[in-house]
């Protein structure tokens, strides 16, 4: 009988030694997870701060670039409009094309010979080139005719401009190599029409060509800024 109680007592002691050890193990594991979580949060905070600095730098580049474009073309006699938000340079297609045509007029070559070097001098020669992922020539049409017809017309007009400035006839060969690495061409049909001073749709203003730029990782940075703002 005594031996029986000794065995029971011994078993209770062994269980008593086991459970505190298991609890200590769980506590140690929990502390490790907490420590890892704290380290991850610290790293994440540094990443967020670095991301904020990168965003501010990129957005600062956009502001400086638009200011330089304004300074370059504000007093220009070429009849160019600058979008203050995006930095797009806009001009009516009457400068370049006859109505409903995609072949450059003779005067268009003189216009492009003056405009394109001045534009690219700002984008590619003033320290902005490393930030720019695309230079976009974008054609726009008015609502006359079908969507597909105007899509083809706007694309052909944008292509005609690109074709000339990349051709042997263009006098500034030194910028063509840089331009080929970044140039894209788009046609928008009549999807992005414009209005006049009275807010009414304007066929004339809707027929246009735009030179635009896109900064590297621009969409990602803008989305990240929205998330950080929340």
Secondary structure, DSSP 8 states (H G I E B T S, - for coil): -HHHHHHHHHHHHHHHHHHHHHHHHHHHHHHHHHHHHHHHHHHHHHHHHHHHHHHHHHHHHHHHHHHHHHHHHTT-SS--EE-TTT--EEEEGGGTB-TT--SB-HHHHHHHHHHHHHHHHHHHHSS-GGGEEEEEEEEE--SSS-HHHHHHHHHHHHHHHHHHHTSTTSS-GGGHHHHHHHEEEEE-TTTT-EE-TTS-EEHHHHSEEEEEEEETTHHHHHHHHHHHH-
